[in-house]
Amino acid sequence: MKNYVKWLLGFTAFILLLLGATLAYTKLSLNYEKEKQSGVQETSQPVQQQEAAQNEPTDEDTKVIDFTMLNAEGETIAFSELLGKPVILNFWATWCGPCQSEMPHIQEAYEQYGEDINFVLVNLTDGKRDTLEGVKSFIEENGYTVPVYFDTEMKGAYSYGAYSIPLTYFMDAQGAVVSGRLGAMTREDLFDQIQVLLNQ
């Protein structure tokens, strides 16, 4: 009798464990599908946890992924037109809290290194959460002078995998990726990366 009770308890525990695993798997699958369909996500995780690869540029890195965007005057411009000196390519949006937190550091860096580096801040202007008028107002109200471009067709976002923002690439004058950061950068991290970029 005791063996039967032990067997029954063990079997019940196994069934409960199996049921729990099934529910957990289902929940994870639903969350994954939801995130996949939601498009661009903002991220507030520490940059140390979300660093992009920092290896030496490969042959693939030297092939510039070009895309078009609008400048502040509403003119279409190709990203490749902004090469010729090191580039900081940053994808952001006004509704993204982590993006807002690093903007003052980027502005400060632009004021200090704007002659040596092309700062390319690409706003994900989807026409809903961010519009041309809304972004321009945001820039003006905060007194930012760093160049801002508008990715109205999401060509840049798709080309550079900006599914979570802020996303920043540090590139040499030919467009080869030197390093990258996913998540909000601290002032120290940004300026450290600038020194690495300038020393290439």
C-alpha positions in Angstrom: 0.0 0.0 0.0 2.8 2.4 0.9 4.5 1.7 -2.4 1.3 2.5 -4.3 0.9 5.8 -2.4 4.5 6.7 -3.2 4.0 5.8 -6.8 0.8 7.9 -6.9 2.4 10.9 -5.4 5.4 10.7 -7.7 3.1 10.3 -10.7 1.0 13.3 -9.6 4.2 15.4 -9.1 5.4 14.5 -12.6 2.1 15.5 -14.2 2.1 18.9 -12.3 5.7 19.5 -13.4 4.9 18.6 -17.0 1.8 20.9 -16.9 3.9 23.8 -15.5 6.5 23.4 -18.2 3.9 23.5 -20.9 2.3 26.6 -19.5 5.7 28.3 -19.2 6.6 27.4 -22.7 3.3 28.7 -24.0 3.7 32.0 -22.2 7.2 32.5 -23.5 6.1 31.8 -27.0 3.3 34.3 -26.8 5.7 37.0 -25.4 8.2 36.3 -28.2 5.5 36.7 -30.9 4.2 39.8 -29.3 7.7 41.4 -29.2 8.4 40.3 -32.7 5.2 42.0 -34.0 5.6 45.2 -32.0 8.5 46.4 -34.1 11.0 48.9 -32.5 11.4 48.7 -28.7 13.0 51.1 -26.4 15.5 49.6 -24.0 16.5 50.8 -20.5 18.9 47.9 -19.7 22.4 49.0 -18.8 24.7 49.4 -21.8 27.1 46.9 -20.3 24.5 44.2 -20.7 23.7 45.1 -24.3 27.0 45.9 -25.9 27.2 45.3 -29.6 30.2 43.4 -30.9 33.5 45.3 -30.6 35.7 43.1 -32.6 38.0 44.4 -35.3 36.0 45.4 -38.5 35.7 42.5 -41.0 35.3 42.8 -44.7 31.6 42.8 -44.3 31.9 45.8 -41.9 33.6 47.9 -44.6 30.7 47.6 -47.0 28.6 50.6 -46.1 24.9 49.9 -45.7 23.4 53.0 -47.4 20.0 54.4 -46.9 18.2 57.6 -47.5 16.6 60.0 -44.9 15.4 63.6 -44.7 17.5 66.4 -43.2 16.1 69.3 -41.2 15.3 71.2 -44.4 13.2 68.2 -45.7 15.8 67.3 -48.4 16.5 63.6 -49.1 20.1 62.7 -48.2 22.0 59.4 -48.4 23.9 58.2 -45.4 27.0 57.6 -47.6 27.1 61.4 -48.3 28.1 61.9 -44.6 31.2 59.7 -44.7 34.7 61.2 -45.2 35.4 61.5 -41.5 34.5 59.3 -38.5 30.7 58.9 -37.9 28.5 58.4 -34.9 25.3 56.9 -36.1 22.6 57.0 -33.5 19.0 55.7 -33.8 16.5 57.3 -31.4 12.9 58.5 -30.8 11.4 61.2 -28.6 9.1 58.7 -26.8 12.2 56.6 -25.7 13.2 57.5 -22.2 16.7 56.0 -22.5 17.2 58.0 -25.7 16.3 61.2 -23.9 18.7 60.4 -21.1 21.8 60.2 -23.4 20.9 63.2 -25.6 22.6 65.8 -23.4 25.8 63.8 -23.5 25.6 63.6 -27.3 25.0 67.3 -27.5 28.0 68.0 -25.4 30.1 65.6 -27.5 28.9 67.4 -30.7 29.9 70.8 -29.3 33.4 69.4 -28.5 34.0 67.1 -31.5 31.6 68.3 -34.2 34.4 69.4 -36.5 36.2 66.0 -36.3 33.2 63.7 -36.3 30.0 63.6 -38.2 27.1 63.1 -35.8 24.1 61.5 -37.5 21.2 61.2 -35.1 18.5 59.3 -37.0 15.0 59.8 -35.6 12.5 56.9 -36.2 9.9 59.2 -37.7 7.0 56.8 -38.1 4.3 59.5 -38.5 2.5 58.2 -35.4 4.6 58.3 -32.2 7.1 60.6 -33.8 6.2 63.2 -36.5 8.4 65.7 -38.3 6.8 68.6 -36.5 6.9 66.9 -33.1 10.5 66.0 -33.3 11.5 69.5 -34.5 9.7 71.0 -31.5 11.4 68.5 -29.2 14.8 69.5 -30.5 14.1 73.2 -30.3 12.6 73.1 -26.9 15.6 71.3 -25.5 18.1 73.5 -27.3 19.8 70.7 -29.2 22.0 71.7 -32.1 23.4 68.3 -33.0 22.3 67.3 -36.6 19.0 65.3 -36.6 17.8 63.3 -39.6 14.4 61.7 -40.1 13.9 58.1 -41.1 10.3 58.5 -42.4 10.4 55.2 -44.3 12.3 53.2 -41.6 15.0 52.4 -44.2 17.8 53.1 -41.8 16.2 51.3 -38.9 15.7 48.1 -40.9 19.1 48.3 -42.5 21.0 48.7 -39.3 18.8 46.5 -37.1 17.4 49.2 -34.9 14.7 47.1 -33.3 15.6 48.3 -29.9 16.7 51.9 -29.2 18.8 53.8 -28.5 21.3 52.1 -30.8 24.6 53.7 -31.7 27.3 52.8 -34.1 30.8 54.3 -34.1 32.3 54.1 -37.6 35.5 55.2 -39.3 35.7 57.6 -42.2 34.9 54.8 -44.7 31.9 53.6 -42.8 33.5 50.5 -41.2 32.0 49.8 -37.8 34.5 50.3 -35.0 32.2 49.5 -32.1 28.5 49.8 -31.2 26.3 50.3 -28.2 22.7 49.2 -27.6 21.1 51.1 -24.8 21.6 54.5 -23.2 25.2 55.6 -23.0 26.6 57.4 -20.0 28.8 60.4 -20.6 31.9 58.5 -19.7 31.1 55.6 -22.1 30.3 58.0 -25.0 33.5 60.0 -24.6 35.6 56.8 -24.2 34.2 55.4 -27.4 34.9 58.7 -29.2 38.6 58.5 -28.2 38.7 54.9 -29.5 37.1 56.2 -32.8 39.5 59.1 -33.2 42.5 56.8 -32.5 41.6 54.5 -35.4 
